[in-house]
Amino acid sequence: MNKSRTLLLWAVMIATTLALGKSLVHPNAKFPHFTDFIFPESVPLEQWKLLTSDSINPHLFESPEYPSGNVVSGRYYRYGQNQRFLDIEMRYLINTNGDLKSFITHKTGELVSVLRDDRDRGFYSVFSHDGKAYLSACINSRGGSTITSDQFNRNRMIYDGRLDRLVLWFLGREKIKDRRCLWTHLSLPLDHHSSTEETYRTLETVWYDWYDWWQSHFPNP
């Protein structure tokens, strides 16, 4: 048996033991509820100036193509740089599967060609639609960003099954799986001054800074 399978077996055994112990020690324990989250009015973004920031009604833009789960809160940010306007929409989702596939394929018709992977930050998508370039991704509480439910669930298996989290779950302080996501949707207009790929690169540069900031400011459960 290889090392990874041995570690997985040990994790399953530990989780099973803790589950049995929890049922005996806390038979009627209730899991903590996720608290509300208010997005900050301003988020720093290198080389961009914040122009507008407004809250988004959590249910205003519900659509069958949107990922599953409950939208707790949302916020819209507009930044400016040299006559260019960058729009960012943020939504805080709970009880989600983190699946953006339907949303993206609704705009593009397919997923493979728009899916990208950054080794340090995870998966994201870039695509164009109706004269704009977009970057969309789900920022996870632990692990890299994701696009599909498989990627999201893989993060849950790897990071939510760690011993320190299992102990907190046993004590009734956290849920066994953290199904929260900060759905991030960036857009820039396409124009004759820059090619589509150049616009994608601009979005990616913004995304790296934005992702890093939110990883250290992810909402507390």
FENZIVEN-V741729 format. One line per field, one symbol per residue. phi: phi as a letter, one per 40 degrees, with the letter a starting at -180 (. if undefined). A space follows every 50 residues. Layout:
phi: ???
This chain:
phi: .ccccccccccccccccccccccccbcbcbccccccbbcccbbcadgbbc baabcbddbcbcadcccchbccaaabbbbbafgbbbbbbbbcbbfbbgcc dccccccbgabdcbcbbbdcbhcabbabafgbbbbbabcccagccbbbcc ccccccccccccdccccccdcgcaccbccbabcbbbabccaccbcccccd ccccccddcccdccccbcdcc
